Amino acid sequence: MGHSDMDNLNKPSRPNARLRRALGLPSLTLAALLAPGLVFAGDLTGITYERGSDGDVMVNFALSEPLASEPDSFKIDNPARVAIDLPDVMNKTGNRQTSIGLGPVDSVMLAEANGKTRAVFSLDQSVPYAITRDNGKVTVTFNPVEQATTTASGLAVTASGGSDATAMDAGQPIDFRRTANGAGRLLLDVGSSEAPMDIRREGSRIVVQLPGTRIEPGQYNVNDFATPVENVSVRRDGNGSRVTLKTKGAGEHLAYQTDNRLVIEVQPIPEEDQRASLGKKEYTGERLTLKFQDIQVRPLLQLIADFTGNNIVVSDSVQGSISLRLENVPWDQALDLILTTKGLSARKNGNVIYVAPTEEIAARDKAELAAREQAQQLAPLITDIVQINYAKAADIAALVRQSSGLGENSAEAKSDGNFLSRRGSITVDARTNTLIVTDTGEALDRVRGLIVQIDKPVKQVLIETRIVIATDNFSRELGVRWGVNAGFNRAGSTFGLGPNALTLTDDNGDPGSLPTNAAGNTGVAVSDGWMVNTPISGDPTGSLGLAILGSNVLLNLELQAMQSEGTGKIVSNPKVITTNGHKAVISQGVEIPYQSQTASAGGAISNIEFKEALLKTEVTPQITPNDNVIMDILVMKEEPDYTRAINGEPPINTREVQTKVQVQNGQTVVLGGIYEFENVTQMEKVPFFGDLPGIGNLFKNRITDDSRFELLIFVTPKIVDRDNLSNFNRGTLINN
């Protein structure tokens, strides 16, 4: 049952929820507009807007009476909105929304509630604003000048807007902007109008090399700008800088320079290209309308041919009818639908379209392929001699054979490969480093194209290694020895003091009786000996002796001291040059003979064998695209230690480091280091007496030994420029 207009008028109106959310009003606010008895002091009679000479956008509200109080306002940043409340004002403009479209201001929407009119401005971006009153006019002024925001590193990044001024104009070295079509624009101050630049795409990244231009390193997240660029990173690269733009959904990119300012702009992918990348077919033909019931397919295809001006050739096997109703559809889409529905396919050649069943088209394509293969089999063979300049001819020949499905010794491929056909052959002349290729002209062009791409000079790397061994030794020894010998007779008894038994002698020196002294008394001769004997272990560098000889008494005291200090540094500096990706080995050393025995039926047979003690560097360099060097490196230093020889055969001290490291060109890095420290304190003393305060030093000796050992291994790779290769001659390698 239908409804009349009167029925619609009788229904209670519901406020627009979307409008209420945009204005931030409660649910009952708009309903209050219908309430009677509200009294307003003034009317809003019109809205005008204009742009000032400085770019400001001014929106004017014309009132029948001046406002009695200041208007209230508030601001929302996301989405960008500004709301102005005009107290005691009724909207008499007859419009609830006014489109402005100047600068950042898109439109203004009006709503009445609680005795006031609220004006809500919809903005493209959050910008400063100001409100002024002049009798019966209220003016809201928006300032669209861009506000530069400071990143974490202190560099300025500018938001989008209508002004051409950038943060770089204020002296900042880097800036980022969003253009009107959504492209990301990076601006760099390169300091010179002739600064060199190299820009390339690496997958989803755009890399800009600025040799000789230093820009403060940093990383900036610009994802909030809604451009294809997600972040920008700047880092040092040798004596220049490397700028990397990480992108997502990026299309073409370009770079240009104006004075000292370099601009890199990254465009988004057009919508039609995005649809194509998602696998959706795009139809661009002129639109038509088709309404048929049970029409034959052949006349229908002829009708489309007449409409499009194309020539359509229909196979005799195309039969059947179809019913369709298409309204305002591109003709190529209509043709595609008809072919899909009836199991047909089409091939286009110029303005001629051939339509046939899919099986027939497939058979025709297969026949054409067989015909091309047969023509290739009948094509004349040509023999070409290709000179290889930098690579090995055998390596390139193996690569061509592998890519073409040929074995090392096979003369025929199973099928045509990427380079050689099944009739082709390739032979290597190692003497002249050339290739003899026999194949069709088309295959020879493919082989020559491959050789041009890969037969290029390889960069070379000079690897310099330094092995530094530093030693520091300190040794001190203090020793003492002393003894007392005494002998005398009293009352017919003999008394003696000393480390050994007393030796009794007569006046003639013969043992057996007590001698007499000059006074007629019997005397005792004593023998030498030490009561305390704690000397130093080696020959003393200094000693002090004291001896006192009296009547039958001998006191002998000797102090010994030795101190030694020594420092040493051994520097080994092997250098080697090699091409990129090839292992280089340089070594120097001796072979130490030693005797070994092998079992035999009748006993053991002695043999002389040799053990190497080498200074060796073994390295395989790999040069990265940014001219860093990745090295698999082994550094080893071996030397015999004859001070600890066993049966004349010395042990071998080995110092070795094996690692993989990435180093910048010309930079020196420490591969590793070993630090050893030894502190030895030794004491020998007479029990009890050596522990006595002060006097105990006469009953002991001390040994203090401090030694330090430090090993450091440095490596410096240098990429050798081909133009300056002559400078790296034998003298350079030795004297650098």
URTATA-V586628 format. One record per residue. N is the residue number from 1. RES is the residue in three letters. PSI is psi as a letter, one per 20 degrees, with the letter a starting at -180 (NA if undefined). Layout:
n:res:psi
N:RES:PSI
N:RES:PSI
//
This chain:
n:res:psi
1:MET:p
2:GLY:r
3:HIS:p
4:SER:r
5:ASP:h
6:MET:h
7:ASP:h
8:ASN:h
9:LEU:h
10:ASN:i
11:LYS:p
12:PRO:p
13:SER:q
14:ARG:p
15:PRO:q
16:ASN:o
17:ALA:h
18:ARG:h
19:LEU:g
20:ARG:h
21:ARG:h
22:ALA:h
23:LEU:i
24:GLY:k
25:LEU:q
26:PRO:r
27:SER:h
28:LEU:j
29:THR:g
30:LEU:h
31:ALA:h
32:ALA:i
33:LEU:h
34:LEU:i
35:ALA:p
36:PRO:r
37:GLY:j
38:LEU:p
39:VAL:p
40:PHE:q
41:ALA:h
42:GLY:r
43:ASP:q
44:LEU:o
45:THR:i
46:GLY:q
47:ILE:p
48:THR:q
49:TYR:q
50:GLU:r
51:ARG:p
52:GLY:r
53:SER:h
54:ASP:j
55:GLY:i
56:ASP:q
57:VAL:p
58:MET:p
59:VAL:p
60:ASN:p
61:PHE:o
62:ALA:p
63:LEU:q
64:SER:h
65:GLU:q
66:PRO:q
67:LEU:q
68:ALA:h
69:SER:r
70:GLU:p
71:PRO:q
72:ASP:q
73:SER:q
74:PHE:r
75:LYS:q
76:ILE:p
77:ASP:h
78:ASN:o
79:PRO:q
80:ALA:o
81:ARG:q
82:VAL:p
83:ALA:p
84:ILE:p
85:ASP:p
86:LEU:o
87:PRO:q
88:ASP:l
89:VAL:p
90:MET:p
91:ASN:o
92:LYS:j
93:THR:i
94:GLY:i
95:ASN:q
96:ARG:i
97:GLN:p
98:THR:p
99:SER:p
100:ILE:f
101:GLY:k
102:LEU:p
103:GLY:c
104:PRO:i
105:VAL:o
106:ASP:g
107:SER:r
108:VAL:p
109:MET:p
110:LEU:q
111:ALA:q
112:GLU:p
113:ALA:q
114:ASN:k
115:GLY:j
116:LYS:r
117:THR:p
118:ARG:p
119:ALA:p
120:VAL:o
121:PHE:p
122:SER:p
123:LEU:q
124:ASP:h
125:GLN:r
126:SER:o
127:VAL:q
128:PRO:q
129:TYR:r
130:ALA:q
131:ILE:p
132:THR:q
133:ARG:p
134:ASP:n
135:ASN:d
136:GLY:k
137:LYS:p
138:VAL:p
139:THR:p
140:VAL:o
141:THR:p
142:PHE:p
143:ASN:o
144:PRO:j
145:VAL:p
146:GLU:q
147:GLN:o
148:ALA:p
149:THR:q
150:THR:p
151:THR:r
152:ALA:h
153:SER:j
154:GLY:j
155:LEU:q
156:ALA:p
157:VAL:p
158:THR:p
159:ALA:r
160:SER:q
161:GLY:a
162:GLY:i
163:SER:q
164:ASP:i
165:ALA:p
166:THR:r
167:ALA:h
168:MET:h
169:ASP:h
170:ALA:j
171:GLY:j
172:GLN:q
173:PRO:i
174:ILE:q
175:ASP:q
176:PHE:p
177:ARG:r
178:ARG:p
179:THR:r
180:ALA:h
181:ASN:j
182:GLY:j
183:ALA:q
184:GLY:p
185:ARG:o
186:LEU:p
187:LEU:p
188:LEU:p
189:ASP:o
190:VAL:j
191:GLY:i
192:SER:q
193:SER:i
194:GLU:k
195:ALA:p
196:PRO:q
197:MET:q
198:ASP:p
199:ILE:p
200:ARG:q
201:ARG:p
202:GLU:n
203:GLY:c
204:SER:j
205:ARG:q
206:ILE:o
207:VAL:p
208:VAL:o
209:GLN:p
210:LEU:m
211:PRO:p
212:GLY:i
213:THR:p
214:ARG:p
215:ILE:q
216:GLU:p
217:PRO:q
218:GLY:r
219:GLN:p
220:TYR:p
221:ASN:o
222:VAL:k
223:ASN:h
224:ASP:i
225:PHE:i
226:ALA:l
227:THR:r
228:PRO:i
229:VAL:p
230:GLU:g
231:ASN:r
232:VAL:p
233:SER:p
234:VAL:p
235:ARG:q
236:ARG:q
237:ASP:n
238:GLY:c
239:ASN:j
240:GLY:b
241:SER:q
242:ARG:p
243:VAL:p
244:THR:p
245:LEU:o
246:LYS:p
247:THR:r
248:LYS:p
249:GLY:k
250:ALA:q
251:GLY:c
252:GLU:q
253:HIS:q
254:LEU:r
255:ALA:p
256:TYR:r
257:GLN:p
258:THR:o
259:ASP:c
260:ASN:j
261:ARG:p
262:LEU:p
263:VAL:p
264:ILE:p
265:GLU:p
266:VAL:o
267:GLN:q
268:PRO:r
269:ILE:p
270:PRO:q
271:GLU:h
272:GLU:h
273:ASP:h
274:GLN:g
275:ARG:h
276:ALA:h
277:SER:h
278:LEU:j
279:GLY:j
280:LYS:p
281:LYS:p
282:GLU:p
283:TYR:p
284:THR:j
285:GLY:r
286:GLU:q
287:ARG:q
288:LEU:r
289:THR:p
290:LEU:p
291:LYS:o
292:PHE:q
293:GLN:o
294:ASP:l
295:ILE:q
296:GLN:q
297:VAL:h
298:ARG:g
299:PRO:h
300:LEU:g
301:LEU:h
302:GLN:h
303:LEU:g
304:ILE:h
305:ALA:g
306:ASP:h
307:PHE:h
308:THR:i
309:GLY:j
310:ASN:q
311:ASN:p
312:ILE:p
313:VAL:p
314:VAL:p
315:SER:q
316:ASP:h
317:SER:i
318:VAL:o
319:GLN:r
320:GLY:r
321:SER:r
322:ILE:q
323:SER:p
324:LEU:q
325:ARG:o
326:LEU:p
327:GLU:o
328:ASN:l
329:VAL:p
330:PRO:q
331:TRP:h
332:ASP:h
333:GLN:h
334:ALA:g
335:LEU:g
336:ASP:g
337:LEU:g
338:ILE:g
339:LEU:g
340:THR:g
341:THR:h
342:LYS:j
343:GLY:k
344:LEU:r
345:SER:r
346:ALA:q
347:ARG:p
348:LYS:p
349:ASN:o
350:GLY:c
351:ASN:k
352:VAL:p
353:ILE:p
354:TYR:p
355:VAL:p
356:ALA:r
357:PRO:q
358:THR:g
359:GLU:h
360:GLU:h
361:ILE:g
362:ALA:g
363:ALA:h
364:ARG:g
365:ASP:h
366:LYS:h
367:ALA:h
368:GLU:h
369:LEU:g
370:ALA:h
371:ALA:h
372:ARG:g
373:GLU:h
374:GLN:h
375:ALA:h
376:GLN:h
377:GLN:h
378:LEU:i
379:ALA:q
380:PRO:q
381:LEU:q
382:ILE:p
383:THR:p
384:ASP:p
385:ILE:o
386:VAL:p
387:GLN:p
388:ILE:p
389:ASN:g
390:TYR:h
391:ALA:r
392:LYS:p
393:ALA:h
394:ALA:h
395:ASP:g
396:ILE:h
397:ALA:g
398:ALA:h
399:LEU:g
400:VAL:g
401:ARG:g
402:GLN:g
403:SER:h
404:SER:j
405:GLY:j
406:LEU:p
407:GLY:r
408:GLU:h
409:ASN:j
410:SER:p
411:ALA:i
412:GLU:p
413:ALA:q
414:LYS:h
415:SER:r
416:ASP:p
417:GLY:a
418:ASN:h
419:PHE:f
420:LEU:q
421:SER:r
422:ARG:i
423:ARG:i
424:GLY:q
425:SER:q
426:ILE:p
427:THR:q
428:VAL:p
429:ASP:n
430:ALA:h
431:ARG:g
432:THR:j
433:ASN:l
434:THR:r
435:LEU:p
436:ILE:o
437:VAL:p
438:THR:o
439:ASP:a
440:THR:r
441:GLY:h
442:GLU:g
443:ALA:h
444:LEU:h
445:ASP:h
446:ARG:g
447:VAL:g
448:ARG:h
449:GLY:h
450:LEU:g
451:ILE:h
452:VAL:h
453:GLN:h
454:ILE:i
455:ASP:m
456:LYS:q
457:PRO:q
458:VAL:p
459:LYS:q
460:GLN:q
461:VAL:p
462:LEU:o
463:ILE:p
464:GLU:p
465:THR:p
466:ARG:p
467:ILE:o
468:VAL:p
469:ILE:o
470:ALA:p
471:THR:q
472:ASP:o
473:ASN:q
474:PHE:p
475:SER:p
476:ARG:p
477:GLU:p
478:LEU:p
479:GLY:r
480:VAL:q
481:ARG:q
482:TRP:q
483:GLY:q
484:VAL:p
485:ASN:p
486:ALA:q
487:GLY:q
488:PHE:r
489:ASN:p
490:ARG:p
491:ALA:l
492:GLY:j
493:SER:q
494:THR:p
495:PHE:q
496:GLY:q
497:LEU:p
498:GLY:r
499:PRO:h
500:ASN:r
501:ALA:q
502:LEU:q
503:THR:o
504:LEU:p
505:THR:q
506:ASP:a
507:ASP:h
508:ASN:j
509:GLY:j
510:ASP:p
511:PRO:q
512:GLY:h
513:SER:q
514:LEU:p
515:PRO:r
516:THR:q
517:ASN:a
518:ALA:h
519:ALA:i
520:GLY:i
521:ASN:q
522:THR:p
523:GLY:r
524:VAL:p
525:ALA:p
526:VAL:q
527:SER:q
528:ASP:q
529:GLY:r
530:TRP:p
531:MET:h
532:VAL:p
533:ASN:n
534:THR:m
535:PRO:r
536:ILE:r
537:SER:h
538:GLY:a
539:ASP:p
540:PRO:q
541:THR:i
542:GLY:q
543:SER:q
544:LEU:p
545:GLY:q
546:LEU:p
547:ALA:p
548:ILE:p
549:LEU:p
550:GLY:a
551:SER:o
552:ASN:k
553:VAL:p
554:LEU:p
555:LEU:p
556:ASN:p
557:LEU:p
558:GLU:p
559:LEU:p
560:GLN:q
561:ALA:q
562:MET:p
563:GLN:p
564:SER:q
565:GLU:q
566:GLY:q
567:THR:q
568:GLY:q
569:LYS:p
570:ILE:p
571:VAL:p
572:SER:p
573:ASN:m
574:PRO:q
575:LYS:q
576:VAL:q
577:ILE:q
578:THR:r
579:THR:r
580:ASN:p
581:GLY:i
582:HIS:q
583:LYS:p
584:ALA:p
585:VAL:p
586:ILE:p
587:SER:q
588:GLN:p
589:GLY:a
590:VAL:r
591:GLU:p
592:ILE:p
593:PRO:q
594:TYR:q
595:GLN:p
596:SER:r
597:GLN:q
598:THR:q
599:ALA:q
600:SER:r
601:ALA:h
602:GLY:j
603:GLY:c
604:ALA:q
605:ILE:p
606:SER:p
607:ASN:q
608:ILE:o
609:GLU:r
610:PHE:q
611:LYS:p
612:GLU:q
613:ALA:o
614:LEU:q
615:LEU:o
616:LYS:p
617:THR:p
618:GLU:p
619:VAL:q
620:THR:o
621:PRO:q
622:GLN:o
623:ILE:p
624:THR:r
625:PRO:h
626:ASN:k
627:ASP:k
628:ASN:r
629:VAL:p
630:ILE:p
631:MET:p
632:ASP:o
633:ILE:q
634:LEU:p
635:VAL:p
636:MET:p
637:LYS:p
638:GLU:q
639:GLU:q
640:PRO:q
641:ASP:n
642:TYR:i
643:THR:i
644:ARG:k
645:ALA:q
646:ILE:o
647:ASN:k
648:GLY:i
649:GLU:o
650:PRO:q
651:PRO:r
652:ILE:p
653:ASN:p
654:THR:p
655:ARG:p
656:GLU:q
657:VAL:p
658:GLN:p
659:THR:r
660:LYS:p
661:VAL:q
662:GLN:p
663:VAL:q
664:GLN:q
665:ASN:p
666:GLY:i
667:GLN:q
668:THR:p
669:VAL:q
670:VAL:o
671:LEU:h
672:GLY:r
673:GLY:q
674:ILE:p
675:TYR:p
676:GLU:q
677:PHE:p
678:GLU:p
679:ASN:o
680:VAL:p
681:THR:p
682:GLN:q
683:MET:p
684:GLU:p
685:LYS:r
686:VAL:p
687:PRO:q
688:PHE:g
689:PHE:h
690:GLY:i
691:ASP:i
692:LEU:p
693:PRO:p
694:GLY:f
695:ILE:i
696:GLY:i
697:ASN:i
698:LEU:i
699:PHE:k
700:LYS:r
701:ASN:q
702:ARG:q
703:ILE:p
704:THR:p
705:ASP:o
706:ASP:p
707:SER:q
708:ARG:p
709:PHE:p
710:GLU:p
711:LEU:p
712:LEU:p
713:ILE:p
714:PHE:q
715:VAL:q
716:THR:o
717:PRO:q
718:LYS:p
719:ILE:p
720:VAL:o
721:ASP:p
722:ARG:h
723:ASP:h
724:ASN:k
725:LEU:h
726:SER:h
727:ASN:h
728:PHE:m
729:ASN:a
730:ARG:h
731:GLY:h
732:THR:g
733:LEU:h
734:ILE:h
735:ASN:i
736:ASN:NA
//
